[in-house]
């Protein structure tokens, strides 16, 4: 019989484990978690610590998914907040979230999420992942101590992924990388396991009473994006989110819940494999948060660039165009290189940080068509494929607004106004980016998947971006920073606690 070596390729977190299984293997387990991102790894640890024989499947060679790129997670009432003097209550935060989304989300599920969030933060810390701080990117929230964003060690979610993966393996869990779950096994109306296939195409059947779907949504499945009416966008972060978990759930009788919205995060200069402003090109990608003149591919200004800070809003404007171009002149370039950035980009580039790699990055990206430089506005427009007259008009009007300190067109805050009248002139190209699809299948407050009649499909759970009902039509950046990552890890904890019977008394 052919023998297949299944490697846990954890290059990003410095861990590796090897297990030997025969081709077309059958594995008996209690719980299968499909997807080894933030939510999946947390769920897997919870299950194995609860005495459940657990198999964790990962489609990619490297675990973590978008969890490797998260900076922090939302919570209310944690020990970290208590030390920081945060007084925000669960009720206040819950109602703020629901009001922001016009009460479209699944209210019982959101309320459960908020209530569990403090326990999840403390549980994570008890597993060796100590949060650096609780903060906000918004000065007004910091001043009011309305802080919910718990920052991971090193400002990087890979610390959580590494810790969870290590604990899971040490406690006897089975991790199979490059082994995506493909089919749900059903018996007598309930889940009975998962069929997966490894990189060589060998079939692996995992028999299990409970299955947790945590595959990260459908952002990269063009057909699903089109079907649910979303605007295509470049993925920001890890790859491979093709709706696998959602498709499996739908095949078992699940129903969509609010599918269509995408967590767009504005525009960035397109660079494969880089997320937000982290990575070698971060200093140019950060330009798309600065509020300078933004134009479409023709050269026309089309929105208030101040909103680039609040990217759930700017994304809606940019989605109408698909592409956006940041336009600025020599004086603004000098400001970036000396005074530094006006607005921070995540936690990677802070306000006031000088763009010390500006000239180098401009030259490198000129070669690949992401940056353009010209001695006149008309010259740089031609290089970028724009209408020179339109761009010249946009630059002239922005210069006039900057001189008099008032944006007559959209009312942009004067601190973001910059003249565009001194050579050389620069254009940096950006495309609409997205973090993930926002919704999946309908679930209960305990993350149990339900059918069209609202009845629970026994043994089936969906968490993170495979679960629906958490958002309205956009991400709640100002209300719950880190809510997406938090929904994943809290969903994992809630699903496992339900499997272990910890909510049984509540359900009576």
Secondary structure, 3 states (H helix, E strand, C coil): CCEEEEEEEECCCCEEEEEEEECCCEEECCEEEECCEHHHHHHHHHHHHCCCCEEEECCCCCCEHHHHHCCEEECCCCHHHHHHCCCCCHHHHHHHHHHHCCCCCCHHHHHHHHHHHHHHHHHHHHCCCCCCEEECCCHHHHHHCCCCEEECHHHCCHHHHHHHHHHHHHCCCEEECCCEEEEEEEECCEEEEEEEECCCCCEEEEECCEEEECCCCCCCCHHHHHHCCCCCCEECCCCCCCCHHHHHHHHCCECECCCCCEEEEEEECCCCCCECCECCCHHHHHHHHCCCEEECCCCCECCCHHHHHCHHHHHHHHHCCCEEEEEECHHHHHHHHHCCCCCCECCCECCCCCCCCHHHHHHHHHCCCCEEEECCHHHHHHHCCCCHHHHHHHHHHHHHHHHHCCCCCCCCCHHHCCCCCCCCEEEEEEEEEEEEECCCECECCCCEEEECCCCEEEEEEECHHHECCCCCCCCCCCCCCCHHHHHHHHHHHHHHHHHCCCCHHHHC
